Amino acid sequence: MLGHLKPTFCKSSKSSKENYWEFYCSVCASLRKQHDLASSFLLNNEITLILSAFQDDFEDLKDIKTACPAKAFLAKNYAFAHPAIDVAGHLSVV
């Protein structure tokens, strides 16, 4: 996991925490789909924050469930599918 900004959730609402983690899981799933499992370690915190900040501008966010490699693929997390999330995955690799 790269990135200098990592959110502190001390005073955040439960819904904003869940929203952040949904975008985090979305970018991770996109990275695994585009490349491989090892690329999920390149997930960038700043890109996740930007996606969650601009979520109102995304139309047609598709809800998905994705396997979590951090939990040995045993848990399914809620995530989103959208072309902007795929672009975010590309930017994380760069």
Biotite code that builds the C-alpha atoms (Angstrom):
import biotite.structure as struc

atoms = struc.array([
    struc.Atom([0.000, 0.000, 0.000], chain_id="A", res_id=1, res_name="MET", atom_name="CA", element="C"),
    struc.Atom([1.535, 3.235, -1.130], chain_id="A", res_id=2, res_name="LEU", atom_name="CA", element="C"),
    struc.Atom([0.569, 6.800, -0.419], chain_id="A", res_id=3, res_name="GLY", atom_name="CA", element="C"),
    struc.Atom([1.312, 9.481, 2.093], chain_id="A", res_id=4, res_name="HIS", atom_name="CA", element="C"),
    struc.Atom([-2.239, 10.357, 3.083], chain_id="A", res_id=5, res_name="LEU", atom_name="CA", element="C"),
    struc.Atom([-4.034, 7.722, 5.056], chain_id="A", res_id=6, res_name="LYS", atom_name="CA", element="C"),
    struc.Atom([-7.377, 8.688, 6.532], chain_id="A", res_id=7, res_name="PRO", atom_name="CA", element="C"),
    struc.Atom([-7.888, 8.833, 10.260], chain_id="A", res_id=8, res_name="THR", atom_name="CA", element="C"),
    struc.Atom([-11.384, 7.717, 11.080], chain_id="A", res_id=9, res_name="PHE", atom_name="CA", element="C"),
    struc.Atom([-11.587, 8.969, 14.670], chain_id="A", res_id=10, res_name="CYS", atom_name="CA", element="C"),
    struc.Atom([-14.317, 11.542, 14.063], chain_id="A", res_id=11, res_name="LYS", atom_name="CA", element="C"),
    struc.Atom([-15.751, 10.154, 10.848], chain_id="A", res_id=12, res_name="SER", atom_name="CA", element="C"),
    struc.Atom([-19.261, 8.840, 10.641], chain_id="A", res_id=13, res_name="SER", atom_name="CA", element="C"),
    struc.Atom([-19.871, 5.143, 10.165], chain_id="A", res_id=14, res_name="LYS", atom_name="CA", element="C"),
    struc.Atom([-21.234, 5.728, 6.665], chain_id="A", res_id=15, res_name="SER", atom_name="CA", element="C"),
    struc.Atom([-18.149, 7.683, 5.556], chain_id="A", res_id=16, res_name="SER", atom_name="CA", element="C"),
    struc.Atom([-15.878, 4.910, 6.861], chain_id="A", res_id=17, res_name="LYS", atom_name="CA", element="C"),
    struc.Atom([-17.883, 2.287, 4.997], chain_id="A", res_id=18, res_name="GLU", atom_name="CA", element="C"),
    struc.Atom([-17.865, 4.434, 1.872], chain_id="A", res_id=19, res_name="ASN", atom_name="CA", element="C"),
    struc.Atom([-14.068, 4.791, 1.964], chain_id="A", res_id=20, res_name="TYR", atom_name="CA", element="C"),
    struc.Atom([-13.574, 1.042, 2.383], chain_id="A", res_id=21, res_name="TRP", atom_name="CA", element="C"),
    struc.Atom([-15.987, 0.290, -0.460], chain_id="A", res_id=22, res_name="GLU", atom_name="CA", element="C"),
    struc.Atom([-13.880, 2.436, -2.797], chain_id="A", res_id=23, res_name="PHE", atom_name="CA", element="C"),
    struc.Atom([-10.686, 0.918, -1.371], chain_id="A", res_id=24, res_name="TYR", atom_name="CA", element="C"),
    struc.Atom([-11.987, -2.591, -2.101], chain_id="A", res_id=25, res_name="CYS", atom_name="CA", element="C"),
    struc.Atom([-13.168, -1.412, -5.529], chain_id="A", res_id=26, res_name="SER", atom_name="CA", element="C"),
    struc.Atom([-9.701, -0.229, -6.571], chain_id="A", res_id=27, res_name="VAL", atom_name="CA", element="C"),
    struc.Atom([-8.146, -3.400, -5.145], chain_id="A", res_id=28, res_name="CYS", atom_name="CA", element="C"),
    struc.Atom([-10.575, -5.578, -7.127], chain_id="A", res_id=29, res_name="ALA", atom_name="CA", element="C"),
    struc.Atom([-9.878, -3.556, -10.273], chain_id="A", res_id=30, res_name="SER", atom_name="CA", element="C"),
    struc.Atom([-6.122, -3.973, -9.826], chain_id="A", res_id=31, res_name="LEU", atom_name="CA", element="C"),
    struc.Atom([-6.497, -7.729, -9.405], chain_id="A", res_id=32, res_name="ARG", atom_name="CA", element="C"),
    struc.Atom([-8.751, -7.921, -12.471], chain_id="A", res_id=33, res_name="LYS", atom_name="CA", element="C"),
    struc.Atom([-6.408, -5.862, -14.666], chain_id="A", res_id=34, res_name="GLN", atom_name="CA", element="C"),
    struc.Atom([-3.097, -7.329, -13.509], chain_id="A", res_id=35, res_name="HIS", atom_name="CA", element="C"),
    struc.Atom([-2.748, -9.964, -10.798], chain_id="A", res_id=36, res_name="ASP", atom_name="CA", element="C"),
    struc.Atom([-2.963, -10.518, -7.069], chain_id="A", res_id=37, res_name="LEU", atom_name="CA", element="C"),
    struc.Atom([0.418, -8.931, -6.342], chain_id="A", res_id=38, res_name="ALA", atom_name="CA", element="C"),
    struc.Atom([-0.688, -5.653, -7.911], chain_id="A", res_id=39, res_name="SER", atom_name="CA", element="C"),
    struc.Atom([-3.261, -5.153, -5.151], chain_id="A", res_id=40, res_name="SER", atom_name="CA", element="C"),
    struc.Atom([-0.344, -4.140, -2.918], chain_id="A", res_id=41, res_name="PHE", atom_name="CA", element="C"),
    struc.Atom([0.108, -1.063, -5.134], chain_id="A", res_id=42, res_name="LEU", atom_name="CA", element="C"),
    struc.Atom([-3.209, 0.392, -4.019], chain_id="A", res_id=43, res_name="LEU", atom_name="CA", element="C"),
    struc.Atom([-2.848, 4.106, -3.423], chain_id="A", res_id=44, res_name="ASN", atom_name="CA", element="C"),
    struc.Atom([-4.597, 5.821, -0.493], chain_id="A", res_id=45, res_name="ASN", atom_name="CA", element="C"),
    struc.Atom([-4.734, 9.206, -2.225], chain_id="A", res_id=46, res_name="GLU", atom_name="CA", element="C"),
    struc.Atom([-6.540, 7.772, -5.231], chain_id="A", res_id=47, res_name="ILE", atom_name="CA", element="C"),
    struc.Atom([-9.053, 6.096, -2.935], chain_id="A", res_id=48, res_name="THR", atom_name="CA", element="C"),
    struc.Atom([-9.667, 9.411, -1.148], chain_id="A", res_id=49, res_name="LEU", atom_name="CA", element="C"),
    struc.Atom([-10.148, 11.215, -4.469], chain_id="A", res_id=50, res_name="ILE", atom_name="CA", element="C"),
    struc.Atom([-12.631, 8.603, -5.676], chain_id="A", res_id=51, res_name="LEU", atom_name="CA", element="C"),
    struc.Atom([-14.661, 8.842, -2.497], chain_id="A", res_id=52, res_name="SER", atom_name="CA", element="C"),
    struc.Atom([-14.593, 12.647, -2.641], chain_id="A", res_id=53, res_name="ALA", atom_name="CA", element="C"),
    struc.Atom([-15.979, 12.699, -6.186], chain_id="A", res_id=54, res_name="PHE", atom_name="CA", element="C"),
    struc.Atom([-18.467, 9.850, -5.831], chain_id="A", res_id=55, res_name="GLN", atom_name="CA", element="C"),
    struc.Atom([-21.409, 12.163, -6.520], chain_id="A", res_id=56, res_name="ASP", atom_name="CA", element="C"),
    struc.Atom([-20.030, 12.775, -10.005], chain_id="A", res_id=57, res_name="ASP", atom_name="CA", element="C"),
    struc.Atom([-20.078, 9.084, -10.920], chain_id="A", res_id=58, res_name="PHE", atom_name="CA", element="C"),
    struc.Atom([-23.127, 7.856, -12.713], chain_id="A", res_id=59, res_name="GLU", atom_name="CA", element="C"),
    struc.Atom([-23.965, 4.167, -12.882], chain_id="A", res_id=60, res_name="ASP", atom_name="CA", element="C"),
    struc.Atom([-21.867, 2.945, -9.960], chain_id="A", res_id=61, res_name="LEU", atom_name="CA", element="C"),
    struc.Atom([-22.499, -0.774, -10.042], chain_id="A", res_id=62, res_name="LYS", atom_name="CA", element="C"),
    struc.Atom([-22.549, -2.574, -6.677], chain_id="A", res_id=63, res_name="ASP", atom_name="CA", element="C"),
    struc.Atom([-20.481, -5.755, -6.601], chain_id="A", res_id=64, res_name="ILE", atom_name="CA", element="C"),
    struc.Atom([-19.044, -8.127, -4.027], chain_id="A", res_id=65, res_name="LYS", atom_name="CA", element="C"),
    struc.Atom([-15.388, -9.020, -4.251], chain_id="A", res_id=66, res_name="THR", atom_name="CA", element="C"),
    struc.Atom([-13.200, -11.586, -2.526], chain_id="A", res_id=67, res_name="ALA", atom_name="CA", element="C"),
    struc.Atom([-10.717, -10.086, -0.102], chain_id="A", res_id=68, res_name="CYS", atom_name="CA", element="C"),
    struc.Atom([-7.103, -11.288, -0.453], chain_id="A", res_id=69, res_name="PRO", atom_name="CA", element="C"),
    struc.Atom([-6.283, -9.807, 2.963], chain_id="A", res_id=70, res_name="ALA", atom_name="CA", element="C"),
    struc.Atom([-8.722, -12.300, 4.454], chain_id="A", res_id=71, res_name="LYS", atom_name="CA", element="C"),
    struc.Atom([-7.489, -15.249, 2.381], chain_id="A", res_id=72, res_name="ALA", atom_name="CA", element="C"),
    struc.Atom([-10.412, -14.836, -0.039], chain_id="A", res_id=73, res_name="PHE", atom_name="CA", element="C"),
    struc.Atom([-12.795, -16.076, 2.652], chain_id="A", res_id=74, res_name="LEU", atom_name="CA", element="C"),
    struc.Atom([-14.700, -12.827, 3.057], chain_id="A", res_id=75, res_name="ALA", atom_name="CA", element="C"),
    struc.Atom([-16.668, -10.944, 0.430], chain_id="A", res_id=76, res_name="LYS", atom_name="CA", element="C"),
    struc.Atom([-16.569, -7.164, 0.614], chain_id="A", res_id=77, res_name="ASN", atom_name="CA", element="C"),
    struc.Atom([-18.925, -4.679, -0.967], chain_id="A", res_id=78, res_name="TYR", atom_name="CA", element="C"),
    struc.Atom([-17.347, -2.681, -3.769], chain_id="A", res_id=79, res_name="ALA", atom_name="CA", element="C"),
    struc.Atom([-18.203, -0.715, -6.901], chain_id="A", res_id=80, res_name="PHE", atom_name="CA", element="C"),
    struc.Atom([-17.540, -1.257, -10.580], chain_id="A", res_id=81, res_name="ALA", atom_name="CA", element="C"),
    struc.Atom([-17.090, 1.791, -12.804], chain_id="A", res_id=82, res_name="HIS", atom_name="CA", element="C"),
    struc.Atom([-14.674, 2.822, -15.584], chain_id="A", res_id=83, res_name="PRO", atom_name="CA", element="C"),
    struc.Atom([-13.259, 5.569, -13.339], chain_id="A", res_id=84, res_name="ALA", atom_name="CA", element="C"),
    struc.Atom([-12.264, 2.927, -10.800], chain_id="A", res_id=85, res_name="ILE", atom_name="CA", element="C"),
    struc.Atom([-10.383, 1.050, -13.518], chain_id="A", res_id=86, res_name="ASP", atom_name="CA", element="C"),
    struc.Atom([-8.531, 4.276, -14.382], chain_id="A", res_id=87, res_name="VAL", atom_name="CA", element="C"),
    struc.Atom([-7.722, 4.692, -10.686], chain_id="A", res_id=88, res_name="ALA", atom_name="CA", element="C"),
    struc.Atom([-6.241, 1.197, -10.756], chain_id="A", res_id=89, res_name="GLY", atom_name="CA", element="C"),
    struc.Atom([-4.018, 2.166, -13.684], chain_id="A", res_id=90, res_name="HIS", atom_name="CA", element="C"),
    struc.Atom([-2.897, 5.305, -11.832], chain_id="A", res_id=91, res_name="LEU", atom_name="CA", element="C"),
    struc.Atom([-2.066, 3.270, -8.737], chain_id="A", res_id=92, res_name="SER", atom_name="CA", element="C"),
    struc.Atom([0.331, 1.145, -10.776], chain_id="A", res_id=93, res_name="VAL", atom_name="CA", element="C"),
    struc.Atom([1.997, 4.215, -12.258], chain_id="A", res_id=94, res_name="VAL", atom_name="CA", element="C"),
])
